[in-house]
Amino acid sequence: MRCVNLDLGPRSYPIHVGDGAQRVLVPLLEARPRGARLAVIADAHVAELHLDSLLAALGPSPLVLTVPPGEASKSLASAENLYDALAAARIERDDVIVSFGGGMVGDLAGFVAATWLRGIDFIQVPTTLLAAVDAAVGGKTGVNHRAGKNLIGAFYQPAAVIVDIDFLTTLPQRDFVAGLAESVKHALVREAHFLDWQEAHADAVLARGPVMLEELIARNCEIKAEVVGRDEREQHLRAVLNYGHTIGHAIEHVLEYELRHGECVALGMLAENHISCARGLLERAAAGRVAGLLMRLGLPARLPRAIDARDILRASQMDKKVRGGAPNFVLLTKPGETTRVADVSEVEIVAALDALQPT
Ligand code: GLY
């Protein structure tokens, strides 16, 4: 088992990664004030598969609240249903919320924890690769608004993150592969030698052996923890994690969440690399290397259906990364290095999107 610490002074927390990591919950919860209760907010599908195992680790019956799987649940309406249930159960300030599921449920449960009684503790137990390597770590919580993804939310750090590799065994391969997009992103923006590692171990990673998974997830958490530890509220460094996301989020929104988030990030990275290459910021060979790895991992290289570039432009203007009306882009300059620009033109976005349109 590996433990990565996210260092944020008094709000620091451990990220436990490994087979059977859920057993760490017992000592964590025993350290809480006596009588503290637990509310588990779980993805209904994950609950069907793994709730019994989690409850065995948690001890005396917690309140269990389930939300339907899918991005549509990441809404203020779902948050309100959860507040109703917390109120009915009289969940108090010393009580704890445990989120159990992928990025959707982690973001939603984290947002509810951040806002219920002005904030109660929560623990993230991610069950998808994407949540384990990215969404569960770093305290971005929130829900979607009809105008765009994650537009309502709060920075609110969990008290711990527990990644039990066992829970990932039932993850469909498509979802597993989607999570790898964020892992490639971490390597590209922060650690070129981790890109070498991913290329060298691509087949082993896809085979999903527990040792390989622990290594992959722990390395991603180390990168994320280092970035968030230095810039929790995205004033400067943390913005690098938005590489691939300006166009990626816009695609996700325009396709009405038909693709997985990771798949959209992969397409976003390809499109944004297209812009970098056209500007002479990134060598075509490096962009080809990225495209080659994404394809080898099974991530999409093309949109599933044609999209009007104007819709992407509109969606990217509603992005959280907009400053003074212009979307911010993090562009790759070489593996491990990026630059931030706010002057990407419509013509550049249209050309980048053209390269992704179905043939
Ligand atoms: N997923 C990007 C971040 O947490 O900053």
Boltz pocket constraint, residues with backbone or C-beta under 6 A from the ligand:
constraints:
  - pocket:
      binder: B
      contacts: [[A, 134], [A, 135], [A, 137], [A, 138], [A, 140], [A, 238], [A, 241], [A, 242]]
      max_distance: 6.0
